Amino acid sequence: MEDRAKDEQTREPLDAASSVGQVAQAMATVGALVHQALHSDGMKTFMQAMARLGQFIRENQSEILSFGEALRNLPEKLQVGVTLLAQRGWFVDEEMGLSNISDSRTTAQDGALDQIDALMVAHFEQQLDKIEERLVAFAPPRARILRSVFGAVRRGDDDLAVPILLMQADGLCHDHGLGSFFIRDKKDRQIPIAMKRLLDNGARTSLLYSPVYRVLPLYMTANERDESFTGLNRHQVLHGESVDYGTHENSLRAASFLNCIALLLRDSKDPENGAIEVTDEGSNP
């Protein structure tokens, strides 16, 4: 019984998305029946059209209600998938389909984490050109560096690409007067100080950006990482502690993070006025 409940829960995001077409067809039928009723040539014809409309709604009521229930729960269910991906070092972009997020969530519950990585690699390989062009348009002064680093990703020069991509994410925050992304807020240790300085215009609760407002493996401090930690970590890369970070997967992870930060800055208002309060030494992951 528990396994069945779990299966039904993990299918909800995809079920809601896949049923949109069916509901759209139902709404089109309703619209046609309403049109017939409103343009009837007499009371008898009007009553007949209204009867057909009522019958159709009764016959399809359960499907419409089921869709509404799934749609209402969709954001919460997708949030689990988005957060899970961020824990693996992948940051969702605007082009990622609901099925990718839903499949990742289901796959994680099955324990097949390598399949999640393969799914994300395929997605971000496909989106790499678009991400590069978006970043160049968003930060023209960084165009030369961005062109070089994305060229490195395509050539497989991952030892060079990963640290440069991570540094550019920090650089974008500096460009917008936010300071370093990777320094934590002194009062709220869960939030990067650059994100704290952005006015709250809904980004903290959005599906796309909410993961960067929490502690993630990418920017965990030494105290937050245990001895078994093997993920991509900015501090370990830039401070020379890691020598095995240079993989194609990690290059795409870093590109997805840089893209996410650019999208967040694009969609956010100007930072609040005031000096940046740098945290104590050692808080910078």
C-alpha positions as CSV (number, residue, x, y, z in Angstrom):
1,M,0.0,0.0,0.0
2,E,2.8,2.4,0.9
3,D,4.6,1.7,-2.4
4,R,1.5,2.4,-4.3
5,A,1.0,5.7,-2.5
6,K,4.5,6.6,-3.3
7,D,4.1,5.8,-7.0
8,E,1.0,7.8,-7.2
9,Q,2.6,10.8,-5.5
10,T,5.7,10.8,-7.7
11,R,3.5,10.7,-10.8
12,E,1.4,13.8,-9.9
13,P,3.6,16.5,-11.6
14,L,3.7,14.5,-14.8
15,D,0.1,13.5,-14.6
16,A,-1.0,17.1,-14.2
17,A,1.1,18.2,-17.2
18,S,0.0,15.4,-19.4
19,S,-3.7,15.9,-18.7
20,V,-3.7,19.5,-19.8
21,G,-4.5,18.5,-23.4
22,Q,-7.5,16.4,-22.2
23,V,-8.8,19.3,-20.1
24,A,-8.3,21.7,-23.0
25,Q,-10.4,19.5,-25.2
26,A,-13.1,19.4,-22.6
27,M,-13.1,23.2,-22.3
28,A,-13.3,23.5,-26.0
29,T,-16.4,21.3,-26.0
30,V,-17.9,23.3,-23.2
31,G,-17.3,26.5,-25.2
32,A,-19.0,25.0,-28.2
33,L,-22.0,24.0,-26.2
34,V,-22.3,27.4,-24.6
35,H,-22.0,29.0,-28.0
36,Q,-24.9,26.8,-29.3
37,A,-27.0,27.8,-26.3
38,L,-26.4,31.5,-26.6
39,H,-27.1,31.5,-30.4
40,S,-30.2,29.2,-30.3
41,D,-33.2,30.3,-32.4
42,G,-35.7,29.6,-29.7
43,M,-36.3,28.5,-26.1
44,K,-36.6,24.8,-27.1
45,T,-33.3,24.8,-28.8
46,F,-31.8,26.8,-25.9
47,M,-33.0,24.2,-23.4
48,Q,-31.7,21.4,-25.5
49,A,-28.2,23.0,-25.7
50,M,-28.2,23.6,-22.0
51,A,-29.2,20.0,-21.3
52,R,-26.3,18.8,-23.5
53,L,-23.9,21.2,-21.6
54,G,-25.1,19.9,-18.2
55,Q,-24.7,16.3,-19.3
56,F,-21.2,16.9,-20.6
57,I,-20.1,18.6,-17.4
58,R,-21.6,15.8,-15.2
59,E,-19.9,13.1,-17.3
60,N,-16.5,14.8,-17.2
61,Q,-16.7,16.2,-13.7
62,S,-14.3,13.7,-12.0
63,E,-11.6,14.2,-14.6
64,I,-11.8,18.0,-14.3
65,L,-11.7,17.9,-10.5
66,S,-8.8,15.4,-10.6
67,F,-6.9,17.8,-12.8
68,G,-7.6,20.7,-10.5
69,E,-6.3,18.8,-7.5
70,A,-3.1,17.7,-9.3
71,L,-2.6,21.2,-10.6
72,R,-3.0,22.7,-7.1
73,N,-0.3,20.3,-5.7
74,L,2.0,20.7,-8.6
75,P,4.2,23.6,-7.3
76,E,4.9,21.7,-4.0
77,K,5.7,18.5,-5.8
78,L,8.0,20.2,-8.4
79,Q,9.8,22.1,-5.6
80,V,10.9,18.7,-4.2
81,G,12.4,17.8,-7.6
82,V,14.1,21.2,-8.1
83,T,15.7,21.1,-4.7
84,L,16.8,17.5,-5.3
85,L,18.5,18.6,-8.5
86,A,20.2,21.5,-6.7
87,Q,21.5,19.1,-4.1
88,R,23.2,17.2,-7.0
89,G,24.6,20.4,-8.3
90,W,22.1,21.0,-11.1
91,F,20.2,24.3,-11.3
92,V,16.9,24.3,-13.3
93,D,16.6,26.7,-16.2
94,E,13.6,28.2,-18.0
95,E,13.7,25.6,-20.8
96,M,13.6,22.5,-18.6
97,G,10.4,20.6,-19.0
98,L,8.2,19.4,-16.1
99,S,8.8,15.8,-17.2
100,N,12.6,16.2,-16.6
101,I,11.9,17.5,-13.0
102,S,9.3,14.8,-12.4
103,D,11.5,12.0,-13.8
104,S,14.4,13.2,-11.6
105,R,12.3,13.1,-8.5
106,T,11.0,9.6,-9.3
107,T,14.5,8.4,-10.2
108,A,16.0,9.7,-7.0
109,Q,13.4,7.7,-5.0
110,D,14.5,4.6,-6.9
111,G,18.1,5.3,-5.9
112,A,19.3,5.7,-9.5
113,L,21.2,9.0,-9.1
114,D,23.5,8.4,-12.1
115,Q,20.4,8.5,-14.3
116,I,19.5,11.9,-13.0
117,D,23.0,13.1,-13.9
118,A,22.7,11.6,-17.4
119,L,19.3,13.3,-17.9
120,M,20.7,16.7,-16.8
121,V,23.8,16.3,-19.0
122,A,21.6,15.7,-22.0
123,H,19.5,18.7,-21.2
124,F,22.4,21.2,-20.6
125,E,24.4,20.0,-23.6
126,Q,21.3,20.8,-25.7
127,Q,21.0,24.2,-24.0
128,L,24.7,25.2,-23.9
129,D,24.6,27.5,-26.9
130,K,21.5,29.3,-25.7
131,I,23.0,29.7,-22.2
132,E,26.2,31.2,-23.6
133,E,24.3,33.7,-25.8
134,R,22.0,34.7,-22.9
135,L,25.0,35.3,-20.6
136,V,26.9,37.3,-23.2
137,A,23.9,39.5,-23.8
138,F,23.4,39.9,-20.0
139,A,27.0,40.8,-19.2
140,P,28.7,42.2,-22.4
141,P,31.9,43.3,-20.5
142,R,32.4,39.6,-19.7
143,A,31.8,38.4,-23.3
144,R,35.5,37.5,-24.0
145,I,35.8,35.4,-20.8
146,L,32.4,33.8,-21.4
147,R,33.2,32.9,-25.0
148,S,36.5,31.4,-23.8
149,V,35.1,29.3,-21.0
150,F,32.2,27.9,-23.0
151,G,34.7,27.0,-25.7
152,A,36.7,25.1,-23.0
153,V,33.5,23.2,-22.1
154,R,33.0,22.1,-25.7
155,R,36.7,21.1,-26.1
156,G,36.6,19.1,-22.9
157,D,39.0,21.4,-21.0
158,D,37.0,20.9,-17.8
159,D,39.9,21.5,-15.4
160,L,39.9,25.1,-16.8
161,A,36.2,25.5,-17.4
162,V,34.9,24.6,-13.9
163,P,36.7,27.2,-11.8
164,I,36.2,30.0,-14.4
165,L,32.4,29.4,-14.6
166,L,32.2,29.5,-10.8
167,M,34.2,32.7,-10.7
168,Q,31.9,34.3,-13.2
169,A,28.9,33.6,-11.0
170,D,30.7,35.6,-8.3
171,G,31.6,38.2,-10.8
172,L,28.0,38.8,-11.9
173,C,27.0,39.5,-8.3
174,H,29.9,42.0,-8.0
175,D,28.7,43.7,-11.2
176,H,25.3,44.3,-9.5
177,G,26.8,45.7,-6.3
178,L,26.0,42.6,-4.3
179,G,29.5,41.5,-3.3
180,S,30.6,37.8,-3.4
181,F,27.8,35.3,-3.8
182,F,29.7,32.8,-1.7
183,I,29.9,34.8,1.5
184,R,27.2,34.0,4.0
185,D,25.0,36.5,5.7
186,K,26.2,37.1,9.2
187,K,22.8,36.8,10.8
188,D,21.2,34.2,8.6
189,R,23.9,31.6,7.9
190,Q,21.7,29.7,5.5
191,I,21.6,32.5,2.9
192,P,24.4,33.9,0.7
193,I,24.8,37.6,1.5
194,A,24.4,38.6,-2.1
195,M,21.0,37.0,-2.2
196,K,20.1,38.6,1.1
197,R,20.7,42.0,-0.4
198,L,18.3,41.5,-3.3
199,L,14.9,42.9,-2.6
200,D,12.4,40.1,-2.0
201,N,10.2,40.1,-5.2
202,G,9.2,36.5,-4.9
203,A,12.5,34.9,-5.9
204,R,13.0,33.2,-2.6
205,T,9.8,31.1,-3.1
206,S,10.0,30.6,-6.8
207,L,10.6,27.2,-8.3
208,L,13.5,28.5,-10.4
209,Y,15.5,30.4,-7.8
210,S,14.6,29.2,-4.3
211,P,17.4,26.6,-4.0
212,V,20.1,29.2,-4.1
213,Y,18.7,30.7,-0.9
214,R,19.8,27.7,1.2
215,V,23.0,25.8,1.9
216,L,23.9,23.5,-1.0
217,P,26.8,21.2,-1.5
218,L,28.3,23.5,-4.1
219,Y,29.0,26.2,-1.5
220,M,29.2,24.2,1.8
221,T,32.0,25.3,4.1
222,A,34.6,22.9,5.4
223,N,32.7,22.5,8.6
224,E,29.5,21.6,6.7
225,R,31.2,18.9,4.6
226,D,32.0,15.5,6.1
227,E,34.8,13.2,5.2
228,S,32.6,11.3,2.7
229,F,31.8,14.4,0.6
230,T,32.5,13.9,-3.1
231,G,30.4,16.5,-4.9
232,L,31.4,19.6,-6.7
233,N,32.3,22.3,-4.2
234,R,33.4,25.8,-5.0
235,H,35.9,26.1,-2.1
236,Q,37.6,22.9,-2.8
237,V,38.0,23.8,-6.5
238,L,39.2,27.4,-6.2
239,H,41.5,26.7,-3.2
240,G,43.1,23.7,-4.8
241,E,41.8,21.1,-2.4
242,S,40.2,19.0,-5.2
243,V,42.1,17.6,-8.1
244,D,39.4,15.4,-9.6
245,Y,36.7,18.1,-10.3
246,G,37.5,18.4,-14.0
247,T,34.7,16.4,-15.6
248,H,32.2,17.2,-18.3
249,E,29.4,16.8,-15.8
250,N,30.9,19.3,-13.5
251,S,31.4,21.8,-16.3
252,L,27.7,21.6,-17.1
253,R,26.9,21.8,-13.4
254,A,28.9,25.0,-13.1
255,A,27.3,26.3,-16.3
256,S,23.8,25.6,-14.9
257,F,24.7,27.5,-11.7
258,L,26.1,30.5,-13.6
259,N,23.0,30.6,-15.8
260,C,20.7,30.4,-12.7
261,I,22.5,33.4,-11.1
262,A,22.2,35.4,-14.3
263,L,18.5,34.7,-14.6
264,L,17.9,35.6,-10.9
265,L,19.7,38.9,-11.3
266,R,17.8,39.6,-14.5
267,D,14.5,39.0,-12.8
268,S,15.3,40.8,-9.5
269,K,15.1,44.5,-8.7
270,D,18.1,46.6,-7.8
271,P,19.9,45.7,-4.6
272,E,19.0,47.5,-1.4
273,N,21.2,50.5,-0.6
274,G,23.8,50.2,2.1
275,A,27.2,48.7,2.6
276,I,27.7,44.9,2.4
277,E,28.4,43.5,5.8
278,V,31.2,40.9,5.3
279,T,31.0,37.9,7.6
280,D,33.7,36.7,9.8
281,E,36.8,35.1,8.2
282,G,36.1,31.4,7.5
283,S,32.5,31.9,6.6
284,N,33.3,32.1,2.9
285,P,33.0,28.6,1.5
